[in-house]
Amino acid sequence: MAEHSNNYPPLTNLITVVGPQFCAPYPVDLTIVRKVLSIGEGNFSVADVNGNIIFKVKNTLFSLHDRRVLLDANSNPLLSIRKKILSAHSRWEVFRGDSSDSNDLLFSAKRSSLFQFKTQLNVFLAGNNTNEEVCDFKIKGSWLERSCKIYVGDSSNLIAQMHKKHTVQSVLFGKDNFTVTAYPNVDHAFIVSLIVILNAINESANDTHTAGVSATAAIG
């Protein structure tokens, strides 16, 4: 069970990005299972407190865009998550369903600065925040420590947080488990999509580091 804060933000309205059906009047704990040794489709799934799979992530390999699709339990596409090509701040764009049409753009996320010791992402909703002077949501934390918090804009209103979860199964079966708690009245499908982006940025950074080490070894 995640360690809940006793002070939930005073949200008078639902925070809904994907859909109101993903909001609950109570905190929602989600266990995210990432199979460390798996590549491609099926290496990322999300379960409720009873162990029922409610979301899955499908990776699209060998495509021009680094792309992931968030699926529901019946494998219906909810969101298409794509990295924008030639983006200095690692901008990711999230579209409704399996679309890549600008009319279906829900939000985008990018690093708050180019060089960071700990990840900070600014999230901008499509349509009503085109100038991007102030972010709609902010993510702060460390993927390596499996610890991050999601806030409304630049405020101190916390709406979700991630915790590391150690289990015997995770050690024996090469699975990387952690828990995300979405606070009351917060769209937990939206929260999961932000975690998917964090994971993708981490994987991209690891690939870049590995490539750099290999190139150095080849030169040496």
Secondary structure, 3 states (H helix, E strand, C coil): CCCCCCCCCCCCCCECCCCHHHCCCCCEEEEEEEECCCCCCCCEEEECCCCCEEEEEEEECCCCCCEEEEEECCCCEEEEEEECCCCCCCCEEEEECCCCCHHHEEEEEEECCCCCCCEEEEEEECCCCCCCCCCCEEEEEECCCCEEEEEECCCCCEEEEEEECCCHHHHHCCEEEEEEEECCCECHHHHHHHHHHHHHHHHHHHHHHHHHHHHHHHHC
